[in-house]
Amino acid sequence: MISSGGHGWAEISGKIFDPDWALVSKADTYFAMPYSLSGVQGRPNYAPNRVYVAAV
């Protein structure tokens, strides 16, 4: 689980799963998204926030 300023998402097997952002953006591209798309075309910049990773 990762959180950045109150916005949280999950990382599973190196992929991003962000249901909250998917609801807001009306897009389903936030499930199993690779970190290579972090910050691309208006997506949140997930990659730098990996410093806050907490294993659950």
ROLUMGU-502879 format. One record per atom (N, C-alpha, C): x, y, z; residue number from 1; residue in one letter; atom name. Coordinates in nm, 4 decimals. Each point is the difference from the previous one (the first is absolute). Example, Ala and Ser with C-alpha at 12.3 -4.5 7.8 and 13.67 -1.06 7.14 Angstrom:
2
(r (1.3190, -0.5690, 0.7800), 1, A, N)
(r (-0.0890, 0.1190, 0.0000), 1, A, CA)
(r (0.0900, 0.1200, 0.0000), 1, A, C)
(r (-0.0350, 0.1050, -0.0720), 2, S, N)
(r (0.0820, 0.1190, 0.0060), 2, S, CA)
(r (-0.0770, 0.1090, 0.0730), 2, S, C)
end
This chain:
56
(r (0.0850, -0.1173, 0.0000), 1, M, N)
(r (-0.0850, 0.1173, 0.0000), 1, M, CA)
(r (0.0890, 0.1227, 0.0000), 1, M, C)
(r (-0.0364, 0.0984, -0.0790), 2, I, N)
(r (0.0769, 0.1228, -0.0098), 2, I, CA)
(r (-0.0953, 0.1171, 0.0167), 2, I, C)
(r (0.0430, 0.1024, 0.0715), 3, S, N)
(r (-0.0813, 0.1194, 0.0189), 3, S, CA)
(r (0.0850, 0.1235, -0.0217), 3, S, C)
(r (-0.0563, 0.0966, -0.0671), 4, S, N)
(r (0.0680, 0.1260, -0.0267), 4, S, CA)
(r (-0.0986, 0.1124, 0.0271), 4, S, C)
(r (0.0144, 0.0688, 0.1107), 5, G, N)
(r (-0.0884, 0.1122, 0.0301), 5, G, CA)
(r (-0.1457, -0.0390, 0.0134), 5, G, C)
(r (-0.0272, -0.1186, 0.0515), 6, G, N)
(r (-0.1369, -0.0448, 0.0191), 6, G, CA)
(r (-0.0558, -0.0820, -0.1154), 6, G, C)
(r (0.0659, -0.0004, -0.1127), 7, H, N)
(r (-0.0427, -0.0813, -0.1142), 7, H, CA)
(r (0.0761, -0.1315, 0.0062), 7, H, C)
(r (-0.0719, -0.1094, 0.0070), 8, G, N)
(r (0.0659, -0.1297, 0.0107), 8, G, CA)
(r (-0.0309, -0.0904, -0.1176), 8, G, C)
(r (0.0897, -0.0917, -0.0262), 9, W, N)
(r (-0.0190, -0.0996, -0.1046), 9, W, CA)
(r (0.0765, -0.1247, 0.0392), 9, W, C)
(r (-0.0242, -0.1069, -0.0696), 10, A, N)
(r (0.0684, -0.1257, 0.0287), 10, A, CA)
(r (0.0980, -0.0324, -0.1117), 10, A, C)
(r (0.1053, -0.0688, 0.0390), 11, E, N)
(r (0.0944, -0.0528, -0.0978), 11, E, CA)
(r (0.0031, -0.1508, 0.0188), 11, E, C)
(r (-0.0269, -0.0717, -0.1070), 12, I, N)
(r (0.0016, -0.1457, 0.0036), 12, I, CA)
(r (0.0871, -0.0481, -0.1155), 12, I, C)
(r (0.1025, -0.0742, 0.0329), 13, S, N)
(r (0.0934, -0.0526, -0.1004), 13, S, CA)
(r (0.0537, 0.1098, -0.0920), 13, S, C)
(r (0.0296, 0.1168, 0.0593), 14, G, N)
(r (0.0592, 0.1095, -0.0762), 14, G, CA)
(r (-0.0970, 0.0788, -0.0864), 14, G, C)
(r (-0.1294, -0.0259, 0.0134), 15, K, N)
(r (-0.1019, 0.0722, -0.0769), 15, K, CA)
(r (-0.0832, 0.0872, 0.0944), 15, K, C)
(r (-0.0511, 0.1111, -0.0519), 16, I, N)
(r (-0.0792, 0.0950, 0.0782), 16, I, CA)
(r (-0.1481, -0.0332, -0.0142), 16, I, C)
(r (-0.0695, 0.0019, 0.1132), 17, F, N)
(r (-0.1449, -0.0182, 0.0042), 17, F, CA)
(r (-0.0569, 0.1184, 0.0775), 17, F, C)
(r (-0.0728, 0.0877, -0.0681), 18, D, N)
(r (-0.0487, 0.1235, 0.0605), 18, D, CA)
(r (-0.1488, 0.0192, -0.0297), 18, D, C)
(r (-0.0878, -0.0675, 0.0758), 19, P, N)
(r (-0.1432, 0.0095, -0.0276), 19, P, CA)
(r (-0.0564, 0.1398, 0.0218), 19, P, C)
(r (0.0524, 0.0758, 0.0973), 20, D, N)
(r (-0.0512, 0.1357, 0.0235), 20, D, CA)
(r (0.0233, 0.0894, -0.1210), 20, D, C)
(r (0.1200, -0.0035, -0.0552), 21, W, N)
(r (0.0299, 0.0839, -0.1166), 21, W, CA)
(r (-0.0804, -0.0471, -0.1216), 21, W, C)
(r (-0.0232, -0.1287, -0.0107), 22, A, N)
(r (-0.0804, -0.0523, -0.1109), 22, A, CA)
(r (-0.1426, 0.0547, 0.0070), 22, A, C)
(r (-0.0562, 0.0098, 0.1205), 23, L, N)
(r (-0.1352, 0.0549, 0.0152), 23, L, CA)
(r (-0.0048, 0.1469, -0.0392), 23, L, C)
(r (0.0975, 0.0770, 0.0442), 24, V, N)
(r (0.0038, 0.1438, -0.0278), 24, V, CA)
(r (0.0217, 0.0267, -0.1485), 24, V, C)
(r (0.0870, -0.0769, -0.0614), 25, S, N)
(r (0.0365, 0.0247, -0.1400), 25, S, CA)
(r (-0.0933, -0.0689, -0.0992), 25, S, C)
(r (-0.0871, -0.0873, 0.0495), 26, K, N)
(r (-0.0902, -0.0773, -0.0857), 26, K, CA)
(r (0.0767, -0.0864, -0.1006), 26, K, C)
(r (0.1196, -0.0423, 0.0398), 27, A, N)
(r (0.0822, -0.0856, -0.0864), 27, A, CA)
(r (0.0395, -0.1250, 0.0768), 27, A, C)
(r (0.0149, -0.1094, -0.0689), 28, D, N)
(r (0.0375, -0.1248, 0.0673), 28, D, CA)
(r (0.1473, -0.0336, -0.0202), 28, D, C)
(r (0.0805, 0.0988, -0.0372), 29, T, N)
(r (0.1420, -0.0249, -0.0258), 29, T, CA)
(r (0.0852, 0.0046, 0.1263), 29, T, C)
(r (-0.0629, 0.0054, 0.1154), 30, Y, N)
(r (0.0745, 0.0068, 0.1257), 30, Y, CA)
(r (0.0020, -0.1341, 0.0724), 30, Y, C)
(r (-0.0236, -0.1073, -0.0738), 31, F, N)
(r (0.0057, -0.1342, 0.0547), 31, F, CA)
(r (0.1081, -0.0773, -0.0739), 31, F, C)
(r (0.0984, -0.0492, 0.0747), 32, A, N)
(r (0.1148, -0.0720, -0.0567), 32, A, CA)
(r (0.0801, 0.0905, -0.0934), 32, A, C)
(r (0.0091, 0.1278, 0.0371), 33, M, N)
(r (0.0752, 0.0971, -0.0799), 33, M, CA)
(r (0.1481, -0.0091, 0.0340), 33, M, C)
(r (0.0864, -0.0053, -0.0995), 34, P, N)
(r (0.1437, -0.0046, 0.0281), 34, P, CA)
(r (0.0515, 0.1363, 0.0468), 34, P, C)
(r (0.1058, -0.0010, 0.0792), 35, Y, N)
(r (0.0591, 0.1254, 0.0473), 35, Y, CA)
(r (0.0546, 0.0844, -0.1144), 35, Y, C)
(r (0.0243, -0.0588, -0.1147), 36, S, N)
(r (0.0499, 0.0772, -0.1147), 36, S, CA)
(r (-0.1021, 0.1041, -0.0472), 36, S, C)
(r (-0.1278, -0.0162, 0.0360), 37, L, N)
(r (-0.1029, 0.0975, -0.0364), 37, L, CA)
(r (-0.0221, 0.1046, 0.1090), 37, L, C)
(r (0.0744, -0.0092, 0.1085), 38, S, N)
(r (-0.0104, 0.0953, 0.1101), 38, S, CA)
(r (0.0295, 0.1411, -0.0497), 38, S, C)
(r (-0.0939, 0.0930, 0.0210), 39, G, N)
(r (0.0184, 0.1388, -0.0407), 39, G, CA)
(r (-0.0207, 0.0271, -0.1480), 39, G, C)
(r (-0.0407, -0.1000, -0.0759), 40, V, N)
(r (-0.0168, 0.0138, -0.1449), 40, V, CA)
(r (-0.1452, 0.0353, -0.0334), 40, V, C)
(r (-0.0197, 0.0977, -0.0857), 41, Q, N)
(r (-0.1327, 0.0402, -0.0490), 41, Q, CA)
(r (-0.0991, 0.0254, 0.1129), 41, Q, C)
(r (0.0411, 0.0778, 0.0990), 42, G, N)
(r (-0.0887, 0.0402, 0.1083), 42, G, CA)
(r (-0.0164, -0.1003, 0.1127), 42, G, C)
(r (0.0678, -0.1133, -0.0084), 43, R, N)
(r (-0.0088, -0.0982, 0.1089), 43, R, CA)
(r (0.0769, 0.0518, 0.1215), 43, R, C)
(r (-0.0412, -0.0401, 0.1205), 44, P, N)
(r (0.0780, 0.0369, 0.1184), 44, P, CA)
(r (0.1433, -0.0520, -0.0125), 44, P, C)
(r (0.0919, 0.0714, 0.0601), 45, N, N)
(r (0.1409, -0.0390, -0.0050), 45, N, CA)
(r (0.0290, -0.0946, 0.1162), 45, N, C)
(r (-0.0340, -0.1253, -0.0180), 46, Y, N)
(r (0.0123, -0.1005, 0.1049), 46, Y, CA)
(r (0.1451, -0.0330, 0.0355), 46, Y, C)
(r (0.0856, -0.0090, -0.0985), 47, A, N)
(r (0.1359, -0.0520, 0.0182), 47, A, CA)
(r (0.0780, 0.0650, 0.1146), 47, A, C)
(r (0.0065, 0.1342, 0.0110), 48, P, N)
(r (0.0803, 0.0585, 0.1075), 48, P, CA)
(r (-0.0558, -0.0291, 0.1398), 48, P, C)
(r (-0.1272, -0.0339, 0.0082), 49, N, N)
(r (-0.0622, -0.0243, 0.1298), 49, N, CA)
(r (0.0179, -0.1424, 0.0508), 49, N, C)
(r (0.0760, -0.0798, -0.0730), 50, R, N)
(r (0.0280, -0.1359, 0.0465), 50, R, CA)
(r (0.0802, 0.0015, 0.1296), 50, R, C)
(r (0.0599, 0.1143, 0.0354), 51, V, N)
(r (0.0749, 0.0092, 0.1261), 51, V, CA)
(r (-0.0921, -0.0202, 0.1196), 51, V, C)
(r (-0.1303, 0.0137, -0.0205), 52, Y, N)
(r (-0.0970, -0.0155, 0.1086), 52, Y, CA)
(r (-0.0641, -0.1382, 0.0035), 52, Y, C)
(r (0.0563, -0.0968, -0.0686), 53, V, N)
(r (-0.0569, -0.1349, -0.0060), 53, V, CA)
(r (-0.0058, -0.0622, 0.1393), 53, V, C)
(r (-0.1125, -0.0621, 0.0292), 54, A, N)
(r (-0.0159, -0.0764, 0.1236), 54, A, CA)
(r (-0.0576, -0.1358, -0.0368), 54, A, C)
(r (0.0663, -0.1046, 0.0393), 55, A, N)
(r (-0.0504, -0.1347, -0.0280), 55, A, CA)
(r (-0.1146, -0.0317, 0.0942), 55, A, C)
(r (-0.1034, -0.0616, -0.0534), 56, V, N)
(r (-0.1167, -0.0365, 0.0806), 56, V, CA)
(r (-0.0124, -0.1507, 0.0014), 56, V, C)
end
